[in-house]
Each structure stands twice: as structure tokens, then as C-alpha cells.
């Protein structure tokens, strides 16, 4: 059994070296391969951005720090998106609820942001005008009274 273990050690070492070279750790072949370098440079990752609150039937402009390559909204019945250019998106709250927005940039980063759509706030109360009352003094003979309207 000891002989079998000794015999497999070189094979295991060769397999480990091959896997490390494929992963780009310490291998010259990987460093010289331009396609592998581009793929490693554009390693996709996902980030989370702070949520945005929208109001039903109202638009908002989202200005991006990095130009977008692709955009997606999770539920278009809750919020709609319209790109203006690669750095500006108009968001429209369509119905009360939540969804999310995903923006991919050219470097492979996907940024996920929750969209919360709230109902339209009620209009502010109108100021109540003071009630003006008219009155008329009525005199009938010796009797005097006042009528208010």
C-alpha cells in the first residue's frame, strides 16, 4: 500500500500544477495568453446600490457614475425604465410595490438596486376660509331682532 501512495504522489502533484496553471496561479502559460488576461480583467461581479423610492405616476432621473451597457427592471408592472443615454435612466413608478433595477457596465459589474414605489401622497389641505356671516337688524314696531345668514 505504501508503494501505491508513493506512485500517486507525482500524479497528484502534476494534477495540482495543471489546475493552478489553468487558474492563473504561478503559470507562465496563463500569463502569456491574452484571451485569459482579458477574461480575468473583466471578471463579472455584482454590487448592491442603495434603494430608490418612487411615487406612482411620477418620473425620476437616475444618473449613473459609469456608462451602462445593459439595464433590466424586475417587474415592469411596478416600475418602468427608459434610457436617455448610457449614463441617464428615467424611472417611472407604475403601481405600488417593490421591484429591482440591474445595471451592467462595460467592465462586467452588475449593480442591483431595489425600487420601492409608494402611493401618491394626499394633496395638502386647503386653507379653510373664515366663514363670513351677514346679519340684518329687523325692527317691527317696538320689537327689535337680528337675523344672521
Secondary structure as UniProt FT lines:
FT   HELIX           2..23
FT   HELIX           28..32
FT   HELIX           34..41
FT   STRAND          45..56
FT   STRAND          59..63
FT   STRAND          68..73
FT   TURN            76..78
FT   STRAND          79..85
FT   TURN            86..87
FT   STRAND          88..93
FT   STRAND          97..105
FT   TURN            106..107
FT   STRAND          109..118
FT   STRAND          135..140
FT   TURN            141..142
FT   STRAND          143..148
//
